[in-house]
């Protein structure tokens, strides 16, 4: 399968490194106004920026090129992009986090929220920590985890906080605190390889499909 890499930063380079092991070939690279949008490709993998995504997405629609979108911070544009994809019959996998472990963690968090939603004595929080150069805060993953808790009927306030320091790949902690104890669930990414591998799995999965999907859809087959 031929991939068009859109955004050639740390994630783009790592996807390029891991691609051969997943049966993928890098057909071209687009980065900060450079690269050839016309090269033949089966799927685009976009880890660019939120500001660039709308212009990039118009290219995917024009080419009917399925896309895997790992860029975050563009949620205000999601409805418009989904409408464009639907009109074009485009296949898209969009996720705040492509790590298989994080997506399984999301299921665990949902179950914890269901169990604790009836216990009024417990308050909840989410704390996430990432490297100093990450632009959006809270992270897209933290927002997804919050929405997961709300979707599991957790109706009380959920305090959210962020840390940006050093080179932290990503740490997400969900906490519930009561009068006598604290319950914490934490996912810690040791490096970015899990994110890149998940994006490559998603690229192979979306090929030949139309519709808008998340990583949860990919994992459920």
Beta strands, then each sheet from edge to edge (+ up, - down):
strand 1: 2-6
strand 2: 25-30
strand 3: 43-46
strand 4: 66-69
strand 5: 91-94
strand 6: 123-130
strand 7: 158-164
strand 8: 170-177
strand 9: 182-189
strand 10: 211-213
sheet 1: 2+ 1+ 3+ 4+ 5+ 10+
sheet 2: 7+ 6+ 8- 9+
end
